[in-house]
Amino acid sequence: MDHLHLKKKNLQRRIKREAERKKTAERRAEDQSRIRRLEDTELQLRRKREIKAALREKEWREMKKKIEEEEMRGRIRKELRDEEMRRKLEERERISYENKIRRAAVEDYKLAEEQRFLEEEREKKQLKKEYRAAIEVELGYSLDQVKDILTEAAGKKGQQQMETDVEAL
């Protein structure tokens, strides 16, 4: 019986050890499973952080690009405004220059007209002098002498008629 009893005890010990090994193995498996889940969770968190960092980086680059594009648009708008202002200034200067030329042309025309008028008046006076001289040569008397002669001959009525005739010449 002792022998059976020993075998039974040994068997029980083996079963117990086997159960303990099984529990230990299960605990290890559970621990390893927990460790794997923890590592997976850490890996997922790390990936999420990396993705978030990449997204932030991408958003930052996009925002930077957007800001640069807006600044470029602003510079282009400013250049266009500057170009428009330059064109308007050039147009004003051109109009001002053309107006000065027009005013100068009008002034030149007025001066030319005045000079033409003065020249015509001078020519009229010259013709009048030439006619008087021709009459004096033809008659042998000066117009004043002819006037006096006619006044004496015709009286006042003749003098008035003669004055209008002489003035007409």
Buried (B, 14 or more C-beta within 10 A) or exposed (E): EEEEEEEEEEEEEEEEEEEEEEEEEEEEEEEEEEEEEEEEEEEEEEEEEEEEEEEEEEEEEEEEEEEEEEEEEEEEEEEEEEEEEEEEEEEEEEEEEEEEEEEEEEEEEEEEEEEEEEEEEEEEEEEEEEEBEEBBEEEEBEBEEBBEEBBEEEEEEBBEEBEEEBEEE
